[in-house]
Amino acid sequence: MDSFLLIAAVSIAFIHSLAPDHYVPVSAIGRSRKWSLSRTLTFSFIAASMHVASSAALGLSAFLGMNVLGLAALIESHSPHVLIAFGLFYALLSHFKPHRHAHAASALLLILGVSPCIPLVPLTLSAKSIPEALTVIITFSATTILTILALTYISYRAYRPPGIAEKEDVVSGLIIALTGLVTWFLETAHRRVCLQAKVAPRPQPPFS
């Protein structure tokens, strides 16, 4: 087993999980719905597990020769837009019909769960065998889940809903939408940097 591949799996999983869309929406909706810390962490664990499960399925599919990277990129690129739409809809619904949206948590769980971690795909492809690929997936998944749970705990403790009870869900919805907007901005900036790096002219050798 390549130890460098395991170190890469842990490092990339940790850095990838720092993105705010992995934990801020869970903390915001947990606080606004008056969930306990244990219930919020359980919800976060389920969302993170679904998140890495979809990623593992794509990684294994790619390892077995299926061309799934385009599908994964498409889903990931639109997940911030879905999060923005959900947050705005949740805020508007909370404003006009407070406490009448029992299925909002389930919708958020689905949004967070189906979006895959694209970095896991090339990591899995770097493995030399099925056992090595499974080890990479398990290492990446465990690191991702633990990091998301830790950040959910920190953000849950740090977040204080507004004092006006009927506005807590509205503020939480706006925070979720803002999280999606920040994620979209960061991903757009990252893609722009990568594109510029690809089209940048290569340095010419000096004249002899």
N, CA, C and O of each residue as an XYZ file, in Angstrom:
832
protein
N       0.838     -1.197      0.000
C       0.000      0.000      0.000
C       0.875      1.251      0.000
O       1.784      1.372      0.821
N       0.608      2.176     -0.910
C       1.378      3.406     -1.017
C       0.982      4.347      0.122
O      -0.149      4.830      0.177
N       1.930      4.599      1.030
C       1.633      5.480      2.168
C       1.378      6.906      1.703
O       0.597      7.629      2.322
N       2.030      7.318      0.619
C       1.804      8.676      0.103
C       0.348      8.854     -0.337
O      -0.227      9.927     -0.160
N      -0.238      7.814     -0.901
C      -1.632      7.879     -1.348
C      -2.575      8.041     -0.159
O      -3.566      8.767     -0.244
N      -2.270      7.368      0.946
C      -3.088      7.507      2.150
C      -2.963      8.911      2.741
O      -3.953      9.506      3.167
N      -1.730      9.436      2.761
C      -1.524     10.795      3.262
C      -2.280     11.793      2.394
O      -2.879     12.741      2.902
N      -2.248     11.574      1.080
C      -2.977     12.450      0.168
C      -4.481     12.360      0.414
O      -5.181     13.372      0.375
N      -4.980     11.144      0.668
C      -6.412     10.959      0.924
C      -6.851     11.706      2.181
O      -7.896     12.357      2.189
N      -6.052     11.610      3.241
C      -6.376     12.307      4.491
C      -6.310     13.819      4.297
O      -7.210     14.542      4.723
N      -5.245     14.296      3.656
C      -5.045     15.741      3.484
C      -6.127     16.359      2.612
O      -6.702     17.390      2.960
N      -6.403     15.722      1.471
C      -7.399     16.264      0.548
C      -8.793     16.205      1.162
O      -9.585     17.134      1.001
N      -9.093     15.117      1.865
C     -10.404     15.007      2.513
C     -10.593     16.108      3.553
O     -11.660     16.715      3.635
N      -9.561     16.358      4.338
C      -9.648     17.397      5.370
C      -9.857     18.777      4.746
O     -10.737     19.529      5.166
N      -9.047     19.099      3.749
C      -9.146     20.421      3.111
C     -10.494     20.581      2.415
O     -11.124     21.635      2.498
N     -10.930     19.523      1.725
C     -12.207     19.586      1.017
C     -13.371     19.797      1.986
O     -14.327     20.502      1.665
N     -13.293     19.190      3.164
C     -14.382     19.282      4.133
C     -14.475     20.637      4.810
O     -15.464     20.920      5.486
N     -13.455     21.489      4.640
C     -13.498     22.827      5.225
C     -14.486     23.745      4.515
O     -14.845     24.797      5.043
N     -14.926     23.353      3.322
C     -15.899     24.168      2.587
C     -17.154     24.354      3.437
O     -17.677     23.379      3.977
N     -17.646     25.592      3.565
C     -18.750     25.856      4.501
C     -20.053     25.155      4.167
O     -20.890     24.970      5.050
N     -20.253     24.753      2.900
C     -21.512     24.104      2.552
C     -21.630     22.700      3.131
O     -22.692     22.084      3.041
N     -20.549     22.183      3.728
C     -20.583     20.850      4.322
C     -21.168     20.841      5.736
O     -21.624     19.796      6.200
N     -21.164     21.977      6.427
C     -21.575     21.962      7.831
C     -22.403     23.168      8.268
O     -23.221     23.034      9.178
N     -22.225     24.336      7.660
C     -22.968     25.528      8.077
C     -24.485     25.350      7.915
O     -25.225     25.700      8.834
N     -24.980     24.817      6.780
C     -26.437     24.639      6.665
C     -27.016     23.741      7.755
O     -28.114     23.998      8.249
N     -26.294     22.699      8.131
C     -26.780     21.792      9.169
C     -26.856     22.511     10.510
O     -27.850     22.385     11.226
N     -25.817     23.261     10.854
C     -25.811     23.990     12.119
C     -26.906     25.051     12.154
O     -27.565     25.242     13.176
N     -27.094     25.736     11.028
C     -28.097     26.803     10.972
C     -29.501     26.245     11.149
O     -30.292     26.778     11.928
N     -29.810     25.175     10.428
C     -31.168     24.624     10.528
C     -31.366     23.921     11.876
O     -32.477     23.904     12.406
N     -30.300     23.345     12.430
C     -30.399     22.723     13.746
C     -30.702     23.734     14.826
O     -31.523     23.487     15.710
N     -30.033     24.882     14.753
C     -30.272     25.939     15.736
C     -31.666     26.529     15.591
O     -32.355     26.762     16.584
N     -32.082     26.772     14.344
C     -33.380     27.412     14.142
C     -34.535     26.493     14.520
O     -35.592     26.963     14.941
N     -34.336     25.165     14.371
C     -35.397     24.222     14.723
C     -35.308     23.758     16.173
O     -36.051     22.872     16.595
N     -34.400     24.359     16.930
C     -34.219     24.044     18.354
C     -33.775     22.590     18.572
O     -34.160     21.956     19.555
N     -32.980     22.084     17.664
C     -32.447     20.743     17.836
C     -31.377     20.737     18.913
O     -30.685     21.732     19.124
N     -31.250     19.613     19.587
C     -30.149     19.443     20.529
C     -28.854     19.235     19.743
O     -28.877     18.971     18.541
N     -27.731     19.359     20.444
C     -26.438     19.149     19.790
C     -26.335     17.719     19.265
O     -25.833     17.504     18.162
N     -26.796     16.750     20.031
C     -26.699     15.354     19.607
C     -27.535     15.095     18.357
O     -27.105     14.363     17.465
N     -28.719     15.685     18.286
C     -29.564     15.494     17.101
C     -28.935     16.167     15.879
O     -28.967     15.621     14.776
N     -28.367     17.350     16.084
C     -27.709     18.054     14.979
C     -26.517     17.259     14.468
O     -26.314     17.153     13.259
N     -25.725     16.699     15.383
C     -24.571     15.896     14.974
C     -25.011     14.606     14.279
O     -24.350     14.151     13.346
N     -26.116     14.019     14.726
C     -26.635     12.829     14.061
C     -27.056     13.151     12.630
O     -26.762     12.399     11.700
N     -27.747     14.274     12.467
C     -28.157     14.729     11.130
C     -26.925     14.979     10.265
O     -26.894     14.604      9.093
N     -25.915     15.614     10.850
C     -24.678     15.888     10.123
C     -23.983     14.595      9.716
O     -23.458     14.486      8.608
N     -23.983     13.617     10.617
C     -23.355     12.327     10.320
C     -24.056     11.634      9.155
O     -23.401     11.065      8.282
N     -25.377     11.680      9.143
C     -26.126     11.041      8.058
C     -25.829     11.738      6.726
O     -25.598     11.083      5.710
N     -25.837     13.087      6.747
C     -25.556     13.844      5.529
C     -24.142     13.574      5.022
O     -23.931     13.380      3.825
N     -23.180     13.562      5.938
C     -21.792     13.314      5.549
C     -21.613     11.894      5.020
O     -20.858     11.674      4.073
N     -22.301     10.938      5.622
C     -22.213      9.550      5.168
C     -22.789      9.394      3.764
O     -22.215      8.698      2.926
N     -23.922     10.043      3.511
C     -24.493     10.020      2.162
C     -23.563     10.696      1.170
O     -23.422     10.252      0.031
N     -22.936     11.764      1.608
C     -22.004     12.527      0.774
C     -20.834     11.657      0.328
O     -20.496     11.627     -0.855
N     -20.219     10.953      1.266
C     -19.070     10.123      0.914
C     -19.514      8.843      0.199
O     -18.751      8.286     -0.589
N     -20.735      8.371      0.462
C     -21.224      7.175     -0.233
C     -21.393      7.445     -1.719
O     -21.005      6.622     -2.549
N     -21.969      8.594     -2.060
C     -22.108      8.941     -3.482
C     -20.740      9.132     -4.121
O     -20.538      8.780     -5.284
N     -19.803      9.686     -3.364
C     -18.444      9.880     -3.871
C     -17.740      8.540     -4.089
O     -17.050      8.347     -5.089
N     -17.925      7.614     -3.136
C     -17.308      6.296     -3.244
C     -17.855      5.539     -4.451
O     -17.112      4.850     -5.149
N     -19.154      5.671     -4.692
C     -19.758      4.992     -5.840
C     -19.158      5.509     -7.147
O     -18.872      4.728     -8.054
N     -18.968      6.820     -7.241
C     -18.362      7.396     -8.441
C     -16.901      6.969     -8.575
O     -16.439      6.647     -9.669
N     -16.172      6.968     -7.442
C     -14.768      6.580     -7.471
C     -14.577      5.146     -7.927
O     -13.706      4.867     -8.751
N     -15.382      4.232     -7.401
C     -15.288      2.830     -7.792
C     -15.708      2.629     -9.242
O     -15.121      1.822     -9.963
N     -16.735      3.376     -9.665
C     -17.174      3.277    -11.054
C     -16.066      3.719    -12.003
O     -15.841      3.093    -13.039
N     -15.372      4.804    -11.645
C     -14.264      5.277    -12.467
C     -13.123      4.277    -12.471
O     -12.489      4.054    -13.502
N     -12.860      3.671    -11.314
C     -11.780      2.689    -11.219
C     -12.072      1.468    -12.092
O     -11.153      0.852    -12.633
N     -13.351      1.125    -12.226
C     -13.740     -0.028    -13.029
C     -13.891      0.308    -14.516
O     -14.300     -0.537    -15.312
N     -13.557      1.546    -14.878
C     -13.514      1.911    -16.294
C     -14.684      2.722    -16.793
O     -14.752      3.014    -17.987
N     -15.612      3.102    -15.926
C     -16.760      3.892    -16.370
C     -16.394      5.371    -16.389
O     -15.680      5.850    -15.508
N     -16.876      6.081    -17.380
C     -16.589      7.511    -17.514
C     -17.638      8.304    -16.729
O     -18.700      8.636    -17.254
N     -17.328      8.598    -15.479
C     -18.299      9.268    -14.596
C     -17.832     10.646    -14.136
O     -18.559     11.337    -13.423
N     -16.627     11.053    -14.536
C     -16.094     12.318    -14.037
C     -16.925     13.505    -14.509
O     -17.115     14.473    -13.773
N     -17.420     13.421    -15.748
C     -18.253     14.504    -16.260
C     -19.548     14.644    -15.479
O     -19.982     15.756    -15.177
N     -20.170     13.502    -15.150
C     -21.405     13.525    -14.363
C     -21.152     14.093    -12.976
O     -21.937     14.896    -12.473
N     -20.039     13.668    -12.353
C     -19.703     14.160    -11.012
C     -19.473     15.666    -11.031
O     -19.940     16.383    -10.146
N     -18.750     16.145    -12.045
C     -18.478     17.585    -12.153
C     -19.759     18.368    -12.369
O     -19.919     19.463    -11.831
N     -20.676     17.808    -13.158
C     -21.950     18.485    -13.416
C     -22.768     18.628    -12.137
O     -23.314     19.695    -11.855
N     -22.848     17.545    -11.366
C     -23.612     17.581    -10.109
C     -22.983     18.572     -9.130
O     -23.685     19.371     -8.510
N     -21.651     18.515     -8.995
C     -20.981     19.387     -8.045
C     -21.105     20.852     -8.438
O     -21.247     21.717     -7.573
N     -21.054     21.139     -9.747
C     -21.112     22.529    -10.192
C     -22.478     23.162     -9.921
O     -22.578     24.375     -9.743
N     -23.532     22.335     -9.890
C     -24.876     22.878     -9.667
C     -25.322     22.802     -8.213
O     -26.353     23.377     -7.862
N     -24.576     22.110     -7.359
C     -24.997     21.982     -5.964
C     -25.057     23.334     -5.235
O     -25.957     23.520     -4.416
N     -24.131     24.300     -5.493
C     -24.292     25.604     -4.831
C     -25.566     26.319     -5.251
O     -26.194     26.996     -4.436
N     -25.960     26.174     -6.542
C     -27.194     26.824     -7.000
C     -28.410     26.232     -6.283
O     -29.331     26.951     -5.898
N     -28.393     24.913     -6.114
C     -29.511     24.257     -5.413
C     -29.557     24.712     -3.959
O     -30.635     24.915     -3.400
N     -28.381     24.871     -3.345
C     -28.323     25.309     -1.953
C     -28.831     26.747     -1.816
O     -29.532     27.068     -0.856
N     -28.484     27.601     -2.762
C     -28.971     28.986     -2.752
C     -30.493     29.004     -2.876
O     -31.181     29.700     -2.128
N     -31.011     28.226     -3.833
C     -32.460     28.184     -4.045
C     -33.179     27.646     -2.810
O     -34.225     28.164     -2.420
N     -32.613     26.601     -2.195
C     -33.234     26.039     -0.996
C     -33.253     27.066      0.126
O     -34.274     27.238      0.792
N     -32.127     27.754      0.343
C     -32.053     28.725      1.422
C     -33.044     29.860      1.257
O     -33.698     30.267      2.217
N     -33.158     30.377      0.027
C     -34.099     31.472     -0.226
C     -35.549     30.999     -0.076
O     -36.389     31.707      0.479
N     -35.826     29.796     -0.579
C     -37.185     29.255     -0.457
C     -37.544     29.016      1.007
O     -38.660     29.304      1.441
N     -36.580     28.483      1.762
C     -36.797     28.224      3.189
C     -37.048     29.527      3.942
O     -37.913     29.589      4.815
N     -36.285     30.572      3.599
C     -36.467     31.869      4.262
C     -37.827     32.473      3.938
O     -38.510     32.983      4.826
N     -38.222     32.415      2.663
C     -39.520     32.971      2.272
C     -40.668     32.191      2.908
O     -41.630     32.776      3.406
N     -40.555     30.867      2.884
C     -41.603     30.041      3.483
C     -41.715     30.299      4.978
O     -42.813     30.332      5.535
N     -40.561     30.481      5.623
C     -40.557     30.741      7.065
C     -41.152     32.109      7.382
O     -41.742     32.308      8.444
N     -40.993     33.043      6.458
C     -41.529     34.396      6.678
C     -43.056     34.406      6.585
O     -43.732     35.041      7.394
N     -43.587     33.696      5.590
C     -45.037     33.733      5.368
C     -45.786     32.643      6.127
O     -46.947     32.824      6.495
N     -45.113     31.495      6.363
C     -45.764     30.393      7.077
C     -44.796     29.828      8.112
O     -44.216     28.763      7.901
N     -44.619     30.524      9.210
C     -43.660     30.054     10.228
C     -44.018     28.662     10.755
O     -45.177     28.350     11.028
N     -42.954     27.828     10.889
C     -43.075     26.508     11.520
C     -44.047     25.587     10.784
O     -44.710     24.763     11.414
N     -44.142     25.718      9.450
C     -45.003     24.833      8.672
C     -44.216     24.199      7.523
O     -44.708     24.121      6.397
N     -43.017     23.755      7.808
C     -42.176     23.175      6.765
C     -41.422     21.978      7.350
O     -40.204     22.006      7.521
N     -42.185     20.932      7.648
C     -41.616     19.765      8.323
C     -40.627     19.011      7.444
O     -39.747     18.324      7.962
N     -40.755     19.127      6.115
C     -39.913     18.351      5.213
C     -38.640     19.110      4.804
O     -37.865     18.617      3.984
N     -38.427     20.285      5.361
C     -37.257     21.079      4.970
C     -35.962     20.362      5.322
O     -35.014     20.376      4.537
N     -35.910     19.734      6.494
C     -34.686     19.040      6.907
C     -34.379     17.876      5.972
O     -33.217     17.633      5.643
N     -35.416     17.153      5.539
C     -35.217     16.038      4.617
C     -34.697     16.524      3.271
O     -33.839     15.886      2.661
N     -35.223     17.661      2.810
C     -34.755     18.229      1.540
C     -33.298     18.645      1.645
O     -32.514     18.407      0.727
N     -32.933     19.266      2.758
C     -31.541     19.673      2.953
C     -30.636     18.451      3.011
O     -29.533     18.468      2.463
N     -31.089     17.399      3.666
C     -30.309     16.163      3.758
C     -30.039     15.599      2.361
O     -28.932     15.144      2.071
N     -31.050     15.633      1.508
C     -30.887     15.123      0.149
C     -29.910     15.989     -0.643
O     -29.074     15.467     -1.380
N     -30.012     17.301     -0.494
C     -29.126     18.214     -1.222
C     -27.674     17.991     -0.824
O     -26.792     17.902     -1.678
N     -27.433     17.900      0.480
C     -26.061     17.727      0.966
C     -25.534     16.328      0.663
O     -24.334     16.145      0.456
N     -26.424     15.347      0.635
C     -25.985     13.968      0.497
C     -25.621     13.553     -0.914
O     -24.692     12.769     -1.107
N     -26.342     14.070     -1.913
C     -26.124     13.575     -3.274
C     -24.967     14.263     -3.973
O     -24.515     13.785     -5.013
N     -24.476     15.366     -3.439
C     -23.356     16.059     -4.080
C     -22.051     15.323     -3.776
O     -21.684     15.190     -2.609
N     -21.348     14.847     -4.796
C     -20.152     14.027     -4.555
C     -18.892     14.862     -4.328
O     -18.847     16.049     -4.652
N     -17.878     14.217     -3.767
C     -16.550     14.826     -3.630
C     -15.722     14.415     -4.849
O     -15.238     13.285     -4.918
N     -15.561     15.313     -5.791
C     -14.820     14.983     -7.014
C     -13.376     14.585     -6.730
O     -12.866     13.704     -7.422
N     -12.676     15.185     -5.743
C     -11.275     14.786     -5.514
C     -11.082     13.304     -5.213
O      -9.989     12.770     -5.404
N     -12.140     12.632     -4.742
C     -11.991     11.207     -4.445
C     -11.818     10.375     -5.718
O     -11.204      9.309     -5.680
N     -12.355     10.854     -6.845
C     -12.281     10.082     -8.089
C     -10.833      9.904     -8.553
O     -10.409      8.765     -8.751
N     -10.054     10.983     -8.737
C      -8.658     10.766     -9.137
C      -7.832     10.036     -8.083
O      -6.897      9.313     -8.424
N      -8.163     10.213     -6.822
C      -7.457      9.469     -5.773
C      -7.694      7.965     -5.928
O      -6.770      7.161     -5.802
N      -8.940      7.604     -6.202
C      -9.261      6.190     -6.390
C      -8.577      5.634     -7.634
O      -8.109      4.496     -7.637
N      -8.521      6.437     -8.683
C      -7.879      6.000     -9.925
C      -6.373      5.802     -9.747
O      -5.748      5.081    -10.525
N      -5.793      6.431     -8.736
C      -4.361      6.285     -8.482
C      -4.022      4.958     -7.826
O      -2.855      4.570     -7.774
N      -5.029      4.264     -7.326
C      -4.789      2.967     -6.678
C      -4.427      1.914     -7.722
O      -4.797      2.020     -8.891
N      -3.704      0.908     -7.277
C      -3.222     -0.130     -8.192
C      -4.086     -1.394     -8.155
O      -3.927     -2.271     -9.005
N      -4.986     -1.499     -7.194
C      -5.821     -2.680     -7.071
C      -7.117     -2.309     -6.358
O      -7.240     -1.234     -5.771
N      -8.082     -3.232     -6.424
C      -9.356     -3.001     -5.744
C      -9.167     -2.836     -4.234
O      -9.744     -1.908     -3.667
N      -8.387     -3.691     -3.549
C      -8.181     -3.483     -2.098
C      -7.555     -2.129     -1.783
O      -7.926     -1.488     -0.799
N      -6.616     -1.695     -2.605
C      -5.992     -0.389     -2.374
C      -6.982      0.735     -2.616
O      -6.995      1.723     -1.882
N      -7.811      0.590     -3.641
C      -8.835      1.601     -3.923
C      -9.832      1.689     -2.771
O     -10.235      2.783     -2.376
N     -10.228      0.535     -2.232
C     -11.166      0.527     -1.100
C     -10.537      1.158      0.137
O     -11.217      1.846      0.898
N      -9.230      0.926      0.341
C      -8.534      1.536      1.484
C      -8.521      3.051      1.347
O      -8.741      3.770      2.322
N      -8.264      3.535      0.137
C      -8.270      4.975     -0.114
C      -9.658      5.554      0.159
O      -9.787      6.596      0.801
N     -10.688      4.873     -0.330
C     -12.062      5.356     -0.143
C     -12.436      5.393      1.334
O     -13.034      6.362      1.801
N     -12.088      4.349      2.064
C     -12.413      4.297      3.500
C     -11.668      5.384      4.261
O     -12.242      6.043      5.129
N     -10.390      5.575      3.939
C      -9.594      6.616      4.607
C     -10.148      8.000      4.314
O     -10.304      8.818      5.220
N     -10.447      8.262      3.047
C     -11.005      9.552      2.645
C     -12.352      9.786      3.322
O     -12.622     10.878      3.823
N     -13.196      8.754      3.334
C     -14.540      8.888      3.896
C     -14.495      9.142      5.402
O     -15.203     10.010      5.913
N     -13.659      8.380      6.108
C     -13.561      8.551      7.559
C     -13.060      9.946      7.916
O     -13.580     10.584      8.832
N     -12.047     10.418      7.189
C     -11.512     11.770      7.445
C     -12.559     12.826      7.161
O     -12.705     13.784      7.921
N     -13.288     12.655      6.068
C     -14.329     13.625      5.707
C     -15.418     13.688      6.769
O     -15.805     14.773      7.202
N     -15.910     12.533      7.188
C     -16.995     12.504      8.176
C     -16.549     13.103      9.504
O     -17.280     13.893     10.101
N     -15.359     12.737      9.973
C     -14.864     13.259     11.250
C     -14.660     14.767     11.191
O     -14.973     15.478     12.146
N     -14.133     15.255     10.064
C     -13.908     16.699      9.927
C     -15.226     17.453      9.903
O     -15.365     18.488     10.554
N     -16.202     16.935      9.150
C     -17.508     17.591      9.071
C     -18.196     17.606     10.436
O     -18.807     18.606     10.815
N     -18.097     16.501     11.173
C     -18.706     16.455     12.506
C     -18.049     17.469     13.442
O     -18.737     18.148     14.205
N     -16.730     17.571     13.385
C     -16.025     18.530     14.236
C     -16.423     19.965     13.896
O     -16.640     20.777     14.795
N     -16.518     20.279     12.613
C     -16.881     21.626     12.199
C     -18.356     21.925     12.476
O     -18.721     23.064     12.764
N     -19.199     20.892     12.386
C     -20.603     21.069     12.756
C     -20.726     21.400     14.235
O     -21.510     22.267     14.622
N     -19.953     20.712     15.055
C     -19.960     20.983     16.495
C     -19.525     22.420     16.780
O     -20.160     23.129     17.561
N     -18.432     22.840     16.133
C     -17.908     24.198     16.375
C     -18.907     25.252     15.906
O     -19.183     26.212     16.627
N     -19.453     25.074     14.690
C     -20.373     26.083     14.157
C     -21.694     26.095     14.924
O     -22.309     27.151     15.075
N     -22.136     24.935     15.409
C     -23.361     24.882     16.211
C     -23.173     25.667     17.510
O     -24.058     26.414     17.928
N     -22.015     25.491     18.141
C     -21.730     26.218     19.376
C     -21.577     27.721     19.134
O     -21.940     28.538     19.980
N     -21.029     28.076     17.958
C     -20.742     29.487     17.683
C     -21.977     30.254     17.225
O     -22.089     31.455     17.473
N     -22.907     29.568     16.556
C     -24.054     30.253     15.966
C     -25.093     30.573     17.023
O     -25.503     29.704     17.793
N     -25.511     31.826     17.052
C     -26.559     32.259     17.971
C     -27.705     32.862     17.151
O     -27.542     33.935     16.569
N     -28.868     32.185     17.095
C     -29.995     32.703     16.328
C     -30.460     34.047     16.886
O     -30.178     34.368     18.040
N     -31.168     34.833     16.077
C     -31.675     36.122     16.557
C     -32.678     35.943     17.681
O     -33.281     34.880     17.827
N     -32.851     36.988     18.472
C     -33.723     36.900     19.636
C     -35.194     36.762     19.304
O     -35.967     36.240     20.108
N     -35.595     37.233     18.107
C     -37.005     37.163     17.719
C     -37.287     35.759     17.208
O     -36.789     35.374     16.151
N     -38.065     35.004     17.932
C     -38.242     33.572     17.658
C     -38.774     33.321     16.253
O     -38.315     32.399     15.580
N     -39.748     34.135     15.792
C     -40.375     33.855     14.500
C     -39.451     34.170     13.321
O     -39.761     33.820     12.183
N     -38.325     34.824     13.585
C     -37.392     35.160     12.508
C     -36.191     34.216     12.448
O     -35.341     34.358     11.569
N     -36.111     33.272     13.353
C     -34.936     32.398     13.388
C     -34.818     31.568     12.120
O     -33.726     31.433     11.568
N     -35.944     31.001     11.645
C     -35.910     30.200     10.430
C     -35.577     31.061      9.211
O     -34.890     30.605      8.298
N     -36.061     32.296      9.196
C     -35.762     33.199      8.082
C     -34.263     33.462      8.003
O     -33.661     33.371      6.933
N     -33.674     33.788      9.140
C     -32.232     34.056      9.169
C     -31.446     32.812      8.778
O     -30.462     32.905      8.043
N     -31.866     31.665      9.257
C     -31.180     30.428      8.919
C     -31.246     30.151      7.426
O     -30.258     29.724      6.828
N     -32.409     30.393      6.816
C     -32.528     30.223      5.375
C     -31.597     31.138      4.606
O     -30.985     30.727      3.620
N     -31.492     32.375      5.054
C     -30.585     33.330      4.398
C     -29.132     32.919      4.581
O     -28.317     33.103      3.678
N     -28.799     32.360      5.749
C     -27.432     31.877      5.979
C     -27.119     30.712      5.045
O     -26.019     30.631      4.499
N     -28.078     29.816      4.860
C     -27.880     28.688      3.947
C     -27.679     29.188      2.519
O     -26.794     28.712      1.808
N     -28.507     30.155      2.101
C     -28.359     30.723      0.759
C     -27.008     31.417      0.600
O     -26.359     31.293     -0.439
N     -26.590     32.144      1.632
C     -25.294     32.826      1.584
C     -24.154     31.811      1.514
O     -23.159     32.040      0.826
N     -24.296     30.699      2.217
C     -23.289     29.639      2.161
C     -23.166     29.088      0.746
O     -22.062     28.871      0.246
N     -24.317     28.862      0.105
C     -24.286     28.414     -1.283
C     -23.646     29.428     -2.204
O     -22.923     29.062     -3.130
N     -23.911     30.714     -1.953
C     -23.328     31.782     -2.774
C     -21.810     31.841     -2.603
O     -21.079     31.983     -3.583
N     -21.340     31.733     -1.368
C     -19.897     31.734     -1.110
C     -19.237     30.527     -1.764
O     -18.164     30.647     -2.356
N     -19.876     29.365     -1.657
C     -19.338     28.159     -2.276
C     -19.259     28.308     -3.792
O     -18.267     27.925     -4.411
N     -20.310     28.867     -4.381
C     -20.308     29.094     -5.833
C     -19.184     30.049     -6.226
O     -18.494     29.818     -7.219
N     -18.996     31.115     -5.457
C     -17.948     32.090     -5.756
C     -16.565     31.438     -5.680
O     -15.722     31.658     -6.549
N     -16.338     30.639     -4.641
C     -15.034     29.993     -4.478
C     -14.769     28.989     -5.595
O     -13.659     28.919     -6.122
N     -15.793     28.211     -5.958
C     -15.622     27.237     -7.029
C     -15.396     27.919     -8.369
O     -14.591     27.451     -9.174
N     -16.099     29.021     -8.616
C     -15.913     29.769     -9.862
C     -14.502     30.340     -9.945
O     -13.858     30.282    -10.992
N     -14.029     30.896     -8.827
C     -12.672     31.447     -8.798
C     -11.637     30.347     -9.018
O     -10.641     30.552     -9.712
N     -11.877     29.181     -8.425
C     -10.942     28.063     -8.586
C     -10.892     27.598    -10.040
O      -9.812     27.364    -10.582
N     -12.065     27.464    -10.676
C     -12.093     27.049    -12.079
C     -11.417     28.073    -12.979
O     -10.753     27.709    -13.950
N     -11.586     29.370    -12.656
C     -10.969     30.422    -13.460
C      -9.453     30.359    -13.369
O      -8.751     30.533    -14.365
N      -8.955     30.106    -12.155
C      -7.504     29.988    -11.973
C      -6.960     28.796    -12.744
O      -5.914     28.888    -13.386
N      -7.679     27.670    -12.677
C      -7.244     26.459    -13.393
C      -7.252     26.686    -14.895
O      -6.349     26.235    -15.599
N      -8.287     27.395    -15.396
C      -8.372     27.665    -16.827
C      -7.240     28.574    -17.279
O      -6.645     28.357    -18.335
N      -6.943     29.592    -16.481
C      -5.849     30.496    -16.821
C      -4.506     29.768    -16.829
O      -3.635     30.061    -17.648
N      -4.348     28.811    -15.902
C      -3.101     28.054    -15.853
C      -2.941     27.181    -17.092
O      -1.824     26.950    -17.555
N      -4.074     26.691    -17.634
C      -4.008     25.841    -18.824
C      -3.692     26.631    -20.085
O      -2.973     26.151    -20.961
N      -4.236     27.855    -20.178
C      -4.069     28.628    -21.413
C      -2.873     29.568    -21.350
O      -2.560     30.231    -22.339
N      -2.198     29.640    -20.201
C      -1.048     30.545    -20.077
C       0.047     30.118    -21.053
O       0.322     28.924    -21.167
N       0.675     31.049    -21.752
C       1.731     30.683    -22.703
C       2.951     30.113    -21.972
O       3.340     30.576    -20.899
N       3.531     29.094    -22.596
C       4.726     28.509    -21.995
C       5.925     29.429    -22.204
O       6.039     30.073    -23.247
N       6.822     29.495    -21.212
C       8.012     30.353    -21.355
C       8.887     29.864    -22.500
O       9.132     28.666    -22.639
N       9.354     30.800    -23.315
C      10.222     30.470    -24.427
C      11.668     30.306    -23.963
O      12.135     31.060    -23.109
N      12.377     29.322    -24.523
C      13.789     29.165    -24.129
C      14.621     30.349    -24.598
O      14.353     30.906    -25.662
N      15.609     30.736    -23.834
C      16.443     31.864    -24.234
C      17.231     31.526    -25.497
O      17.561     30.373    -25.773
N      17.510     32.573    -26.238
C      18.296     32.375    -27.473
C      19.722     31.988    -27.094
O      20.313     32.548    -26.171
N      20.248     31.032    -27.819
C      21.613     30.603    -27.552
C      22.620     31.490    -28.282
O      23.827     31.274    -28.172
